[in-house]
C-alpha cells in the first residue's frame, strides 16, 4: 500500500516533521522570494537589482538567525 494512500489534504498534514533538520531549511526559499518581490517593487535603478536582492536576502537570513537565537535564549532562561 502506498504511504500516502490515506492522505486527506488539509485534514492530515504531510509527515515532514519526522526529520527535524529539514524544516528550518524552508526559510531559505521564503527569504529569497521575499527579497526578490520586495526589491523588484522598490528598486529605482534596475542595474543594481541583483546586488540589492542578495543584500536583502542575507539581511533577512541574519535577522532571522539572530531572532531565533534570542528566542532560544529567552526560552532557556524561562525553564
C-alpha positions as CSV (number, residue, x, y, z in Angstrom):
1,X,0.0,0.0,0.0
2,X,1.2,3.5,-0.8
3,X,2.3,5.6,2.2
4,X,0.0,8.5,1.2
5,X,-3.0,6.3,0.4
6,X,-5.0,7.6,3.4
7,X,-3.8,11.2,3.0
8,X,-6.6,13.8,3.2
9,X,-5.5,17.3,2.2
10,X,-5.9,20.0,4.9
11,X,-7.0,17.3,7.4
12,X,-3.9,15.1,7.7
13,X,-0.7,17.1,7.4
14,X,2.2,15.6,5.5
15,X,4.8,14.0,7.7
16,X,7.6,16.5,7.2
17,X,8.3,16.9,10.9
18,X,9.8,13.5,11.3
19,X,13.1,14.8,10.0
20,X,13.8,17.8,12.3
21,X,16.7,19.1,10.2
22,X,14.6,19.7,7.1
23,X,12.0,22.3,8.2
24,X,14.5,25.1,9.1
25,X,15.8,24.9,5.5
26,X,12.4,26.2,4.3
27,X,13.4,29.7,5.5
28,X,15.9,29.9,2.5
29,X,13.3,29.9,-0.3
30,X,11.0,32.1,1.8
31,X,13.7,34.7,2.2
32,X,14.7,34.6,-1.4
33,X,11.1,35.1,-2.5
34,X,10.5,38.0,-0.2
35,X,13.8,39.6,-1.3
36,X,13.0,39.3,-5.0
37,X,9.5,40.6,-4.8
38,X,10.3,43.4,-2.4
39,X,13.3,44.7,-4.3
40,X,11.7,44.3,-7.7
41,X,9.0,46.7,-6.5
42,X,11.2,49.1,-4.6
43,X,14.4,49.3,-6.6
44,X,14.8,52.5,-8.5
45,X,17.9,51.5,-10.7
46,X,17.4,48.2,-12.4
47,X,21.1,47.6,-12.9
48,X,21.5,47.4,-9.1
49,X,18.7,45.0,-8.7
50,X,20.7,41.7,-8.3
51,X,23.0,43.2,-5.8
52,X,20.2,44.6,-3.7
53,X,18.3,41.3,-3.8
54,X,21.4,39.5,-2.5
55,X,21.9,42.1,0.2
56,X,18.3,41.9,1.4
57,X,18.4,38.1,1.2
58,X,21.3,37.9,3.6
59,X,20.0,40.7,5.8
60,X,16.7,38.7,6.3
61,X,18.6,35.5,6.9
62,X,20.9,37.1,9.5
63,X,18.0,38.8,11.2
64,X,16.0,35.6,11.4
65,X,19.0,33.7,12.8
66,X,19.6,36.4,15.5
67,X,15.9,36.4,16.3
68,X,16.0,32.6,16.7
69,X,19.0,32.8,18.9
70,X,17.4,35.5,21.1
71,X,14.1,33.5,21.4
72,X,16.1,30.3,22.2
73,X,17.9,32.2,24.9
74,X,14.7,33.5,26.4
75,X,13.2,30.0,26.3
76,X,16.3,28.6,28.0
77,X,16.1,31.3,30.8
78,X,12.4,30.6,31.4
79,X,13.0,26.9,32.1
